[in-house]
């Protein structure tokens, strides 16, 4: 595959077990040109996110991918780290080396602007984290939208949430930022909890990955082992959910994701619905719109169904493809 056929992508993440799975996939898929990674507080504090991101890129065998530190707290709320990823955000996996690479000497918003505008072809932006960096970018440098192909973000939910009964963590962490994203004026795909929880790697595959002698493949297995499948998934006790990595799979293989263009807004009011993504699936307007005029809302391509086996196969085939990569200092991970 030539450089002209590869999809230029930038990942904004809060690495995080499943963000790490997403980075491993993005580095190793031959159809993706990973131009940069930006970091934001979420699964752990932002300095921990930077450290985890650099380590994953090392172990994955990534080339010279610039990494930048971003927002350390949401636009309004205090920082609230997730609790499901262990003390270090990476599942407390033993043996992970200190990163050999270093972040660039600039902030995430500056790096995002530079890499988006410098790309010879429009960039697909993949946020798998709270959307603070993206909101700051869009408000500070709206000119970047002219070279954005699409934003595919992991966040939101049509049905139930995880941070609250109705709100998904990434949107709940910074609802104002998510609301800004939805007014970006570029095509947007929402890869929400409704599909996020369904893509599961079977236990026998997880065990095979963990037994690999190739560091990146083995790391993928260890990360999957820390991410048990959704409770309703019939995939076995040792199966692992892909989580955020499914959003990157959707960029490579959009036909595996069933979407529908729907109006989406974010609840910003204090109280139990704060951070909820309100997805209007009605076939016609209701009384509120009929009597008071139609509120302008962006149409978002909302993920409603996913070919879970297809994405699991895509992920495994991509990550295991990296077996022949030169390891260097990554061999410290044993």
Residue, then its C-alpha position, 0 to 999 in steps of 0.5 A: x500500500x502506498x502512502x497515498x492510499x493510507x488514511x492519515x489519522x491522529x488519535x487523542x487519548x487518555x491511555x488507558x487499557x483500551x486506548x493502548x489497544x487502539x494505539x497498538x492497532x493504529x501503529x500496526x495497520x498498514x492502511x493507517x498513517x498515524x501522524x500524531x498522538x495527543x494526550x488528555x486527562x481521563x483514565x488517569x492524570x495527564x502525565x500518567x497518560x503521556x507516560x503510558x502512551x510513550x510506552x505503548x508506542x515503544x512496545x508497538x514498534x512505532x516510528x517517529x510519532x509525535x506525542x504531546x501533553x494536553x489538558x489536565x482537567x475538563x473545561x469546567x469540572x475538576x479532573x475525575x480519573x476512571x477507576x477501572x484501569x488500575x493505579x497506573x491506568x494500564x491495568x498495573x501490568x508487571x514489567x512495562x518499561x519506562x518509555x525511551x521516547x519523549x513527548x514533543x516540546x509543545x502542547x496538544x492543541x498546537x500539535x493538533x493544529x500543526x499536523x492537521x494543516x500540514x497533512x497533504x490529505x484530509x485527516x481523520x481525527x479519532x478521539x478515544x478520551x474526554x474531548x477537552x483537547x478537541x474542544x480547545x482546538x475547535x474554538x482556538x483554531x477553527x481553520x483546522x476543519x478545512x483539512x478534517x475528513x471526519x471525526x470518529x469519536x468513542x463516546x456517548x451512548x444511545x441506551x445506558x451509560x457507564x459513568x452514570x445510568x445515562x452518561x458514558x465516561x468520556x462525555x460525562x467527564x467533560x460535557x461542555x467539550x462534547x457539546x462543542x465537538x458536535x458543532x464542529x461542522x465536519x462529518x462525525x461518527x459516534x462510536x458509543x457504548x452501544x457498540x463499544x461493549x460488543x466487540x470481544x476477543x475470545x479467550x483462546x485468542x487472548x491466551x495466544x496473544x499473551x503467550x507470544x514472544x513478540x512484545x507488542x502482541x504480548x502486550x495486546x493479550x495482557x491488556x485484553x486480559x485486563x478488559x473482561x468482556x461485557x457481562x451480557x457477551x457470550x464469549x467465555x470468562x477469559x474473553x477481552x473487550x476491544x473497547x476504544x480500539x473498535x473505533x479505530x477498526x471503524x476507520x479502517x473498515x467502516x462497513x463493519x459498523x451500522x450507523x444512522x444519521x441522527x440529531x445528538x445533543x449533550x445534557x449540560x444541566x446539573x443533576x442526574x442527566x448531566x453528560x447524557x447524549x440525547x439521541x433523537x431516534x423519532x421518525x418525526x418531530x414532537x410537540x416541542x418542535x412543532x409548537x416552538x420551532x425546530x432546534x438546530x442540531x447536528x446530524x451525527x452518524x451514530x453507531x447502532x450495530x457492529x459486526x463484532x466478529x469481523x472487528x475482532x478478526x481485523x484486530x487480531x490479524x493486525x496486531x499479530x502482523x507486527x511479529x516481525x518488527x524490530x524490538x530494540x529496547x522494547x524487549x525489556x517487556x517480558 
